[in-house]
């Protein structure tokens, strides 16, 4: 069996690595060509070019690198058409993946599987219809996504979320983290995001939250796991915060042990909106979610939003127990009050977090193996035995 598989960023490489391992387990006689990172190449991928070549996919970056990226898209599509693989699997990175699949489908009947459904349930639902013209099957990370894809005319399988396979800290590691940092009382883990723009917008608000909490809960400490490229920025920023927060430097925590221990040990989390809410749920850490966008994005996305919550724990558990403060509601005093409420009643989120993990596939087969089975089961030859 010949598989052409592409990924455009680290998270996609992680998904691709697990999927390739699953396919190899089910179909020993298999070869992989495509585009991927170190993990996928370690599983046997013959990569056309370095994955970093297509990792610059923000709007501004696309404009700057448009000619180069367009040449990589064409090069990839031409390689697929020439190779005629049994299946093309594109992973996330829609700006690259969907352009490649469109070119391939224009001149061939090669089966196309796209891994990670677009968030059409949240905004821009017409993206599903556009995808359906050149995608046969979607592998979804969230259990409520298949109906949206199927309604647009694509096959769709929920295969589980990779968060359920991520390592978790032990009680011993959590206790050691507290001891190492002198955290004898309650503490909150603060997660302002990993993009410089979002950190720049959220940190001033989070500082006022910290000042309010220092007034009402002087014994509450703060811990901030920083993204590698933002450590120095965050360390400089928190010099003026009360109770001088502990900043976890990932350059000294390369395997993420300290960050996982902080999640496990924390009494509450204040986090930017995103998949980090699922990481917190996996660790059993109750949370408050806050996020703000630039003015223009607020206007555009605010008018297009189709859901009443953007927190994945709320959506997957079909509850609204995680407080969230988005855009105009991202105000420090209500956020501080919500954190106090969670500190006083952390059990309010326990059931929803556990249900979220269960629905995402915790305790079942590895999502990579489930994804491999879904790909094989829907091939025209019908590999239903896997």
N, C-alpha and C positions, 0 to 999 in steps of 0.2 A: 504493500500500500504506500502511495506517495502523497504526502501532505505538504502543502505550502502554507506557512503560518507567519503572521506579522504582528509585531508589537512595537509601540512607539515611545514607551516610557517605563520607568522602573516597576510601577504597579502592574502594567501589562506583561512585563517580563516575568513577574512572579506568577501571574495567572497562566501564562504560556508554559512556564516550566512545569507546573503541576499538571496541566492538561497533557503535555507531551509524555510525562511519566505515566499518566493513566492510559494513554493510547499505547505506549510501549508494553504495558502490563497486559493489555487485552489483545494487541496485534504485534507479536514479536517481530514479524517481518515488515518493518515500516521504516520509511526514510523521511527526513524533514529538510525542507529548504525554505528560505524566507528572510525575514529581518527580525532580529531579536538581540537581547542583551546577554550578559555572562551566564545567567541561569539557564536560558534556553540553549545556548551554545554548549553548555556542559551536558545537556540532555541529548545532544547530537545534531543541533541545528547547523546547517551550512548557511551562514548569513551573507546576503548579497553585499551589504555594506554595514558600517557601524550604526547601531540603533540611535546613537546620539545625533546622527545626521537629520533625523526627523523628529527629535524630541522638542524642538523649538516650535510649539504650535499655538502660542498665544496670538491674538489678533495683530498686535504690533510686530511681533517677531515674524509672523507669516508675511506681512507686507515687506519687511526688510529682506527676508530670505526667499521671496516668492519664486524667483526663477530657479534657484537651486532646489527648493522643495518640489517644484513642479517637475523638474528633471528626475528626481528620485521617485516620484509617484509614477511617472511614465516608465522608468526603468523597471520598477517592480511589476507593473501591469504587464509589460512586454515579456518579462521572465515567466510570469504565470501562464500567459497565453502560449508561449513556446513550450513550456514544460507539460501542460495539460495534466495537472495533478488530479487525484481522485476527489480532493476537496480543498478549498481555500478557506482558511480560518483567519479572520482579522480580529485583533483584540483591541477594544476601546479606541483611543486616538481617532475619533470620527473624521477629523479634518483630513487625515491621511487615508484611513481605512476605507471610508465610503467613496472617496475619489478613485481609489484603486479598484474597488469592486465594481463601480460604475463602468470603468473602462474595460474591465474583464468581461462583464456581462454584455457589453455592447457588441462583442464579436465572438462570444462563445457561450456554451451552456454549462460551464464549470460550476459546480455547486459551491455556494458561498454561505459560510456560517460566520456570524458576527457575535463575539463574546463581550458582553456587557450591554444591556439594553439602555438606550437613551432615556433620560428622565421625562418622558412625554406625559407622565402622570402629574408632573409638577408644572410644566410650562412647555409651550410650542408643541402641541400634540401632532401637528401636521408632519413633524419629522419622521414619524412612523410610516406614513404613507409614502414619503419620498424614499425611505430606505427599502420599502417593499419592492420597488422596481428592480433592485439589483442585489437583494439579500434574501436567501431562501429560509434561513433558520437563525434564531437568536438564542443565545445562552444567557439567562437572566440571573442576576445575583440576589434579587429580592423576590419573595414569594408572590407578591401581588402584581408583578409586571407582565406575566404571560398573556392575560386577556387583552392588554393594550396592543401587544405585538400581533396577536392572532386576529384581532379585529381589523388590523391594517393589511392582513393577507399573508403574514409570515408564520411559519412554525416557530414555536417558542417553548423552551424547557427551563424551568427553574432548577439550577444545579447547586445551589448553596453559596454562601458568602465566604471568602477566604479568611475573614476575621475569626471564624470558628476553629481554624487550624493554628492561629497564632499562639506562641507560647505565653503562659501566664505566670506571674510571680507566685512563689510559695509564701505561706504565712511566715516562715523563717526569714525569707528575703525582705518581706515587708517590715518585720520587726527590726532587722539589721539596718534597713534604710532609716527608720526613725532614730535609732541609736546613733548612727553615723552622723546625722545632721542635727542632733539635739532636739528632736521633735517629741517632746514629752506630752504635749497636749494635743488638741484638735488641729488639723491643718487642711487647707484646701489646695488642690492642684489647679493651676491656672494655665489654660491652653489658648493663647491668642492667635493661633494659626501658623502656617508655614510660609505664606507669601508675604513679602515685604509690605505690599500695599495694605493687606488686611491687618497685619500687625500694627502698621502705622495708624490706621483708623481706630483700632480697638484698644490699644494700650492707654491712651489718655482717659478713656471711659473706665477701663479696668483699674486705673490708678485711683480714681474717685471712689470706686467700689471698695478698694483696699483701705482707703482712708475712712470710709464710713464703717467698715467692719472693724477697723482698729479702734474706733470710738465705742462701738457697741459690744464687740467681742475682743478685748485686748489680748487675750491668750491665743487667738487664732493665728496660726502661721500660714504662710503662702509658699508654695513650691512651683516653679515654672520650668517645665522641660522645654528647652529651646531647640529650634531647628538649627542645623550646623551653620548655615550661612547667616543666621540672625543672632548668634550667641552674644557677640560683642555689642550689638545694638540693644538687646534686651538687658544685658548687664549694666550698660550705661543708663538706660531708662529707669531701672528699679532703684538706682542710688538715692532717688528722692522719695521713694515709697516708704510708708511706715513699716516697722518691724522687718526691714531689709529681707525680702524674699530669697529663698534658696533657688539658684538657677542651675539646672542640670545641663552640663555641657556635653553634647553627644560626642565630641572629640575625645572625651575621657570615658565615654560610655558606649563604645562602638557596637556592642551586642545588644544594647537596649535594656540591660538588666535593671539599671537604676530607674529608668522611666517606668518600666513595668512594675517595679516595687513601689514607686510613688503612687501609681494608679491603685494598686492593691491596698496600700496603707492609708490613702486619703479618706477623710470623712465626707468630703464633697468636692465636686469639680465645677469650675466655671470655664466653659469651653466655647470656642467659635463653632459655628454650625459646620457639619461635615461628618465624614465617616468616623471621626474620633469618638462620636457618641456611641458607636458600636463597640469600640475598644474599651470604653469606660463601662459599658453594659457587661462585656465579657468579664471584666474585673470585678463587677458587682459594685461599682462606685456611683452613687446617686449624683445627679448633675443638674446644672442650670446652663442653658444654651443662650448665647448672645451673638449677634452679628449685625454689621452695618456695611452698606455698600456706598460707593460714590453716588453723587446726586443723580447723574444721568442713568446709571444702572438701576437705582431705586425707581425712577420713573418708568423705565422700560419693563423691567422684570416685575415690579410691583403690580402693574396693570395686567400682566400676562399670567400671573401665578394662579394655579388651579386648585391648590390645597390650602387648608387652614393651619397646617403645621409643616415645617420643613425638617423637623427632627426625626431621624430614621427610627429611633426607639419608639416614638409615638406612632409612626406610620406602620411599622411592622407589627407592633403589639396591639394596634387598633385601640389605643388609649390616648390620653392627652395629659399624662401624669408628669412629664418632664416640662418644667416651665421654660418658655423661650421668649426672647426679647429681640425682635428682628427689625432692622431699619429704624423707623421713627420711634419704635418702642424700646430701642437700645439706649435706655437711660439708666445712669448709675444707681440712683436711690431705689427704684423698683427692683433692680437686679440684686442689690444688697439685701433687701427684704426677702426676696425669694431664696437666697442662699441661707439666710437665717431660718426660714421655714423648713428647708431641706435638712439643715443641721438638727432641728428639733424633731423632725419626723422623717428620717431616712428610709424607713420601711415602706413609705408610700410608693416608691419606685421599684421595690424589690421584685414583685411579681411581674411587672412589665419588662424588666430587664431580662429575667429568666425566660419569659415567654419569647422575647425577641431572639435570644440565642437559640432556643429550641426551634423556632420557625426558620432560622437561617441555616439550620442543619447541624447544630452541635450534637455530638454523640453518634452521628451517622457516618456514612462513607465520606471520604475526603472529596471536597468539591471538584478537584481535578479529575478524579476517577468518575464522578457523576457526570462531569462535562464530557469526558471521553465516551462514556456509554451513550449519552444523548447524541453526540455526533455520529457514532457508528450506527445507532438504531435507526436513524432517519436517512442514511445513505440510500440511494436508489436500489442497491443490491440487497438492502435490508439485513444488516448484521444484528438481528434481534436477539441472538444468543448471548450477547455481551451485557 
